Amino acid sequence: MKLYYKLFTLIILSTALGSCKRYLDIAPISNQSTNNFFKSESDIDQALAGVYNALLPFPDVNNYNLSECHTNNYIIASVDAQRDYFTINHFDVTPLMGTIEASWTNSYKLVGRANQILDVIDNITFLDDTKRLREKSEARFLRAYAYFELVKLFGAVPLIDHMVTSAESLNYGRTSADSIYNFIIAELQDAADGLPYKYANAADAGRVTKLAAWGLLGKAHMFLAGYPYKKSDHYQTAQTILKKVLDQENVNWKFAPTYAELFKAANDNKYHLFEVQYIVGGQGYGSPIPGEVVPNDLTTSLLPYGVYYIQGAPSRDLINSYEPGDKRMFATIDTLYRNKTNVWTRRDWVRKFLDSSVAATTKTNSDWPVNFPLLRSEEVMLLYAEAVNETSGPTTEAVAILNRIRSRAGLPAVTPANATDFRLAMEKERRHEFAWEGLYWFDLVRTNRFLDVLNPFLTTNYQKSIDANKCLYPVPQPEINIKPGLYGQNNGY
């Protein structure tokens, strides 16, 4: 069974949810005071489920909308494109956009739920103190993840590490990005100490592990080493931490034999270090991604409930960048589909998370059970190789890791001559390995390549260019309006 199914026999939700419950099913607690709600260990269990539950919208809003759509991987040429995809893809972002506000509020919803737990957990009686430490560490990891998303997108943001009232929240201005990163690093260091390598109970599959904490910690150091912070000493720190994850291969994580199997529902919680848990059933816990990235008139047995409203497509810039024979392209992108009238149609579209083996189980067009990876072992491998290159050049070890990823994709080995060549090879490899997983925009920013890469694309396709201010999104205007003067706006907006 998938993560979080085991809970909660103590919650009287069986009438609404059926007898098989997910760990992330939780009665709302936003309208209850912390002191009134948290009385027992089982209350903490339920509340922690709510923190995991808060991750559900992250892939759609952050990874897809605010990262993938914001690059030369995607092209949305139609002025009739709905929602915010068009303006994000065209770099016409404004502080009033709903997607920007959604990302901000989603993150602080998760932070608030984690704070509720962390404020009281030490005062709750647990039968096993090891479990208390583990659940405390889970909450700290998840809170750190939310702040990592916030700082990547907005830079300086309010840092709130305990429960506050609405009135008290008006006293919290934006904390510097450096301080946010320091908080993230401290949280993940402590969380890693309290987390297990794996869980003995299959019902716990998908919970945060020590390897996920180490992986995210190493990644945070890589961001500090890169643009705009340029604290190059963090490359060595990242290298040391990420190596601890790599040393656990074939003990606590596995390298998938093929690329395509990474994105099948049958392999959820098998290969990735941390993933958002989705489940079919029409209860609002399914993934919307497969139905969002396919042609609007692709309504077949594969998509019995139709699709959303996307009028974009994988760019030719991306498609043409794949080397001949790269298996990842065929697992990620298709160029033909059969439309509603059963006519084969030529159009580029994304098929990465479209698992035909589970299509018949879906209840709506946003009800897919394929988990979304937030941290993959392959990313840890490539981040480690990148860190090695930045400290020691393209060593045999770093090149071997790069070529291991290429070999699985069916590509020949490369031999970068110097650190610069290795960086460019890594940029290309990560673009193809993680296409449609929401990493590429942040890769371009932290390597300070976003202007060089995106301006030619934007000029050719949209007759425009961007400047360095666009490395961050604007603070949502509704947040600024709550208390004028509390938050300054990011430059360029």
C-alpha positions in Angstrom: 0.0 0.0 0.0 1.1 3.5 -0.7 2.4 5.9 1.9 0.1 7.1 4.6 -2.6 4.5 4.0 -2.3 3.2 7.6 -3.9 6.1 9.4 -6.3 6.7 11.0 -8.4 4.2 12.7 -9.0 6.6 15.5 -10.4 9.3 13.2 -14.1 9.0 12.5 -13.8 9.5 8.7 -14.7 6.0 7.5 -18.0 7.1 6.2 -16.5 9.7 3.9 -13.3 8.1 3.0 -13.9 4.4 3.1 -12.1 1.8 5.2 -8.6 2.3 3.6 -7.2 5.6 4.8 -4.1 7.5 3.9 -1.6 8.9 6.4 -2.3 12.3 5.0 -6.0 12.2 5.7 -6.6 14.6 8.6 -9.5 16.4 10.2 -9.0 20.2 9.8 -7.3 21.8 12.8 -6.9 25.3 11.5 -9.9 26.4 13.5 -8.8 24.8 16.7 -6.2 26.1 19.2 -3.1 24.1 19.5 -3.6 23.6 23.2 -7.1 22.3 22.7 -6.3 20.0 19.8 -3.0 18.3 20.8 -3.6 16.0 23.8 -2.0 12.7 22.8 0.5 10.9 20.6 -2.3 10.1 18.1 -3.1 13.8 17.8 0.5 14.4 16.8 0.2 11.6 14.3 -2.8 13.2 12.7 -1.3 16.6 12.6 1.9 15.3 11.0 -0.3 13.8 8.3 -1.6 17.3 7.7 1.9 18.6 7.1 2.5 15.9 4.5 -0.9 16.7 3.0 0.2 20.3 2.5 2.7 19.1 -0.1 0.0 18.0 -2.5 -0.2 21.3 -4.5 3.6 21.9 -4.6 4.4 20.0 -7.9 1.7 21.7 -9.9 2.3 25.3 -8.6 6.1 25.3 -7.9 7.6 22.6 -10.1 5.5 22.9 -13.1 4.1 26.5 -13.2 6.9 28.5 -11.6 9.8 26.5 -12.8 9.2 24.4 -16.0 6.9 27.0 -17.6 9.5 29.7 -16.9 12.2 28.2 -19.2 13.0 27.4 -22.8 11.7 23.9 -22.2 8.2 25.1 -22.8 6.5 27.3 -25.4 3.1 28.8 -25.1 2.5 30.9 -28.2 -1.3 31.3 -28.0 -2.7 34.5 -26.6 -5.7 32.5 -25.6 -3.8 30.4 -23.2 -5.6 30.3 -19.9 -4.6 31.1 -16.4 -1.1 32.2 -15.6 0.9 29.8 -17.7 1.1 32.3 -20.6 2.4 35.2 -18.6 4.9 33.0 -16.7 6.3 31.5 -19.9 6.6 35.0 -21.5 8.2 36.5 -18.4 5.4 39.0 -17.9 4.9 38.1 -14.3 3.2 40.6 -12.0 2.8 40.6 -8.2 -1.0 40.2 -8.7 -0.9 36.8 -10.3 -2.8 34.0 -8.5 -0.1 31.4 -9.0 2.5 33.6 -7.2 0.1 34.0 -4.3 -0.7 30.3 -4.3 2.9 29.4 -4.0 3.5 31.7 -1.1 0.4 30.7 0.8 0.9 26.9 0.2 4.3 27.2 1.7 3.2 29.1 4.8 0.3 26.7 5.2 2.8 23.9 5.5 5.0 26.0 7.8 2.1 26.8 10.1 1.1 23.1 10.4 4.6 22.1 11.2 4.9 24.9 13.8 1.8 23.6 15.5 3.4 20.3 16.0 6.9 21.6 17.0 5.4 24.0 19.6 3.9 21.2 21.6 5.4 17.8 20.8 7.9 17.9 23.7 5.0 18.2 26.1 3.0 15.3 24.7 3.3 11.8 26.3 4.8 9.3 23.8 5.1 5.6 24.5 8.4 5.6 22.6 10.7 8.6 22.7 12.4 7.4 19.5 9.1 8.0 17.7 8.7 11.4 19.2 12.2 12.4 17.9 11.4 10.9 14.5 8.1 12.8 14.1 9.7 16.0 15.3 12.4 15.5 12.7 9.9 14.8 10.0 8.1 18.1 10.8 11.4 20.0 10.8 12.4 18.5 7.4 9.0 19.4 5.9 9.2 23.0 7.3 12.7 23.3 5.9 11.5 22.1 2.5 8.8 24.8 2.5 11.4 27.5 3.4 13.7 26.2 0.7 11.0 26.6 -1.9 10.2 30.1 -0.6 13.8 31.4 -0.6 14.4 30.0 -4.1 11.4 31.7 -5.5 11.3 35.0 -3.5 14.6 35.5 -1.8 14.1 37.2 1.6 10.8 36.0 3.2 9.3 36.1 6.7 10.9 33.5 9.0 8.3 32.2 11.5 9.4 29.1 13.5 6.6 29.0 16.0 2.8 29.5 16.1 1.7 33.1 15.9 -1.6 34.8 15.9 -2.8 36.7 12.8 -2.1 40.0 14.7 1.4 38.8 15.7 2.2 37.8 12.1 2.1 41.5 11.1 5.3 42.1 13.1 7.3 39.7 10.9 9.0 41.4 8.0 11.2 39.7 5.4 14.3 37.9 6.8 17.4 37.9 4.6 17.9 35.0 2.2 21.2 34.2 4.0 19.4 33.9 7.3 16.7 31.7 5.7 19.4 29.4 4.3 21.1 29.2 7.7 17.8 28.2 9.2 17.2 25.6 6.6 20.7 24.1 7.1 20.3 23.9 10.8 16.9 22.3 10.6 18.0 19.7 8.1 21.2 18.9 10.1 19.1 18.2 13.2 16.4 16.4 11.3 18.8 14.0 9.7 20.0 12.9 13.2 16.5 11.9 14.2 15.4 10.2 11.0 15.8 6.5 10.0 17.5 5.3 6.9 14.3 3.4 6.0 11.1 2.3 7.6 10.4 -1.3 8.5 6.7 -1.0 8.1 5.6 -0.9 4.4 2.7 1.4 5.4 5.3 4.1 6.2 6.9 4.0 2.8 7.2 7.6 1.6 7.9 9.2 4.9 11.0 11.4 5.2 14.3 9.5 5.7 17.8 10.4 6.7 18.9 10.2 3.1 16.2 12.7 2.1 17.4 15.1 4.8 21.1 14.7 3.7 20.2 15.1 0.1 18.2 18.3 0.6 20.9 19.6 2.9 23.6 19.1 0.3 21.3 20.7 -2.3 20.9 23.8 0.0 24.6 24.1 0.2 24.9 23.9 -3.6 22.4 26.8 -3.9 24.5 28.9 -1.4 27.6 28.2 -3.4 25.9 29.4 -6.6 24.4 32.6 -7.9 23.5 35.0 -6.5 25.2 34.1 -3.2 28.5 32.8 -4.6 29.8 31.3 -1.3 32.1 28.8 -3.0 33.2 27.2 0.2 29.8 25.5 0.3 30.8 23.3 -2.6 33.1 21.3 -0.4 30.5 21.1 2.4 27.9 19.9 -0.2 30.3 17.3 -1.5 30.9 15.8 1.9 27.2 15.6 2.7 26.0 14.3 -0.6 28.7 11.6 -0.5 27.0 10.1 2.6 23.9 9.5 0.5 25.9 7.9 -2.4 27.6 5.6 0.0 24.2 4.1 0.9 23.5 2.8 -2.7 22.3 -0.8 -2.7 21.8 -0.6 1.0 19.2 2.1 1.4 18.5 3.2 -2.1 18.6 1.8 -5.6 19.5 3.1 -9.0 16.7 2.3 -11.5 17.8 0.1 -14.4 15.7 2.1 -16.9 14.6 5.7 -17.0 11.0 5.2 -17.9 10.3 3.0 -14.9 11.0 6.0 -12.6 7.6 7.4 -13.4 5.3 4.5 -13.1 2.7 4.2 -10.3 3.9 0.6 -9.6 7.3 2.0 -8.6 6.1 4.7 -6.3 8.4 4.9 -3.2 10.9 2.5 -4.8 13.6 4.7 -6.3 13.1 8.4 -5.3 14.5 9.8 -2.1 11.4 12.0 -1.4 8.2 12.2 -3.4 4.7 13.7 -3.1 2.2 10.9 -2.5 -0.7 10.9 -4.8 -3.6 8.4 -4.9 -6.5 7.7 -7.2 -10.0 7.8 -5.9 -11.6 11.1 -6.6 -11.0 12.4 -3.1 -8.7 15.2 -4.1 -5.5 13.4 -3.5 -4.6 12.6 -7.1 -2.0 14.3 -9.3 -3.1 16.9 -11.8 0.1 16.8 -13.7 -0.6 14.2 -16.4 -3.8 15.9 -17.5 -2.2 19.3 -17.6 0.6 18.7 -20.0 -1.1 16.9 -22.9 -3.0 18.4 -25.9 -6.4 19.7 -25.1 -8.2 17.4 -27.5 -6.5 14.2 -26.3 -9.5 12.5 -24.8 -9.2 8.8 -25.3 -9.2 5.6 -23.2 -5.9 6.9 -21.9 -7.5 10.0 -20.6 -11.2 9.1 -20.2 -12.0 12.3 -18.3 -10.3 14.7 -20.7 -7.6 17.2 -19.9 -7.2 20.7 -18.6 -6.6 23.8 -20.7 -2.9 23.9 -21.6 -2.2 25.3 -25.0 1.6 25.1 -24.8 4.0 22.4 -25.8 7.6 21.2 -25.3 9.7 23.6 -27.2 11.6 22.7 -30.3 14.6 24.2 -28.4 14.3 21.3 -25.9 13.5 18.6 -28.4 16.4 19.5 -30.7 18.8 19.5 -27.8 18.4 15.8 -27.2 21.1 13.6 -28.7 20.0 10.9 -31.1 19.0 7.8 -29.3 18.4 9.4 -25.9 15.9 7.2 -24.3 14.8 10.0 -21.9 13.3 11.9 -24.8 10.9 9.1 -25.7 10.0 8.6 -22.1 9.3 12.3 -21.7 8.0 13.7 -25.0 5.8 12.4 -27.7 5.2 14.0 -31.1 1.9 12.3 -32.2 -1.4 11.6 -30.6 -4.9 10.4 -31.6 -7.4 13.2 -31.1 -11.1 13.0 -30.1 -12.1 12.1 -33.6 -9.6 9.2 -33.7 -7.3 11.1 -36.1 -3.6 10.9 -35.6 -2.3 14.4 -35.1 1.2 15.9 -35.2 2.0 17.8 -32.0 4.7 17.8 -29.4 3.4 17.0 -25.9 4.6 15.7 -22.6 3.9 12.1 -21.6 6.3 11.7 -18.7 3.8 11.1 -15.9 1.1 9.6 -18.1 1.1 6.0 -16.9 -1.2 4.0 -19.2 -1.4 1.1 -16.8 -3.4 3.1 -14.3 -5.5 5.3 -16.6 -8.6 3.2 -16.1 -8.5 3.8 -12.4 -8.7 7.6 -12.5 -11.9 9.3 -11.5 -11.3 12.8 -12.8 -8.7 14.5 -15.0 -6.7 15.4 -11.9 -6.8 12.1 -10.2 -3.6 10.3 -11.2 -1.8 8.1 -8.7 1.7 8.5 -10.0 3.9 10.1 -7.3 5.9 13.3 -8.1 9.6 13.2 -7.2 10.8 16.2 -5.1 14.3 14.7 -4.6 15.8 11.9 -6.8 18.9 9.8 -6.2 20.0 10.9 -9.6 19.9 14.5 -8.6 22.1 13.7 -5.6 24.5 11.9 -7.8 24.8 14.8 -10.3 25.0 17.5 -7.6 27.8 15.5 -6.0 29.6 15.3 -9.3 29.0 19.0 -9.9 30.5 19.9 -6.4 33.5 17.7 -7.1 34.1 19.6 -10.4 33.9 22.9 -8.7 36.5 22.0 -6.1 38.8 19.7 -8.1 37.8 19.9 -11.8 36.4 17.0 -13.8 37.9 14.2 -11.9 37.6 10.5 -12.9 34.9 10.1 -10.3 32.8 13.1 -11.4 33.0 12.1 -15.0 32.1 8.5 -14.2 28.9 9.7 -12.4 27.9 11.8 -15.4 28.5 9.0 -17.8 26.6 6.5 -15.6 23.5 8.7 -16.1 24.2 8.9 -19.8 24.7 5.2 -20.1 21.2 4.4 -18.8 19.9 6.9 -21.3 21.6 5.0 -24.1 24.2 7.6 -24.8 28.0 7.3 -25.2 30.5 8.5 -22.6 31.8 12.1 -22.7 35.2 13.3 -21.6 35.0 17.0 -20.6 38.4 18.6 -21.0 38.1 21.1 -18.2 35.8 22.4 -15.5 33.9 24.7 -17.9 33.2 21.9 -20.3 32.0 19.8 -17.5 29.6 22.5 -16.3 28.0 22.7 -19.8 27.8 19.0 -20.0 26.1 18.9 -16.6 23.7 21.6 -17.6 22.6 19.6 -20.6 22.4 16.4 -18.7 20.3 17.8 -15.9 18.0 19.5 -18.4 17.2 16.1 -20.0 17.3 13.9 -16.9 14.9 16.2 -14.9 12.7 17.6 -17.7 9.2 18.4 -16.4 10.3 17.9 -12.8 10.7 21.6 -12.0 14.5 21.8 -11.5 15.7 23.5 -14.7 14.8 27.1 -13.9 16.6 26.9 -10.6 19.6 25.2 -12.2 19.9 28.1 -14.7 19.7 30.7 -11.9 22.1 29.1 -9.4 24.7 28.6 -12.2 24.1 32.2 -13.4 23.2 30.9 -16.9 19.6 32.1 -17.1 20.3 35.2 -19.1 22.6 33.6 -21.6 20.3 30.6 -22.1 16.9 32.3 -22.0 17.3 35.6 -23.7 18.1 34.1 -27.2 15.0 31.9 -26.8 12.8 34.8 -25.6 14.1 37.1 -28.4 13.4 34.5 -31.1 10.0 33.4 -29.9 8.5 36.4 -28.0 10.7 39.3 -29.2 11.7 40.3 -25.7 14.6 39.8 -23.2 15.0 39.8 -19.4 17.5 41.2 -16.9 19.1 39.9 -13.8 16.2 41.0 -11.6 14.1 38.2 -13.0 16.1 35.6 -11.0 13.4 36.0 -8.4 9.6 36.2 -8.5 7.8 39.2 -7.0 6.3 39.1 -3.5 2.6 38.6 -3.9 0.8 42.0 -3.9 -2.0 40.7 -1.5 0.7 40.0 1.1 2.2 43.5 0.7 -1.3 45.0 1.0 -2.0 43.4 4.4 0.3 45.9 6.1 1.8 48.5 3.8 5.5 49.0 4.5 6.1 45.6 6.1 7.4 43.9 3.0 9.5 45.6 0.3 9.0 44.4 -3.2 11.8 42.6 -5.1 13.7 44.7 -7.7 12.2 44.8 -11.1 8.5 44.5 -10.1 
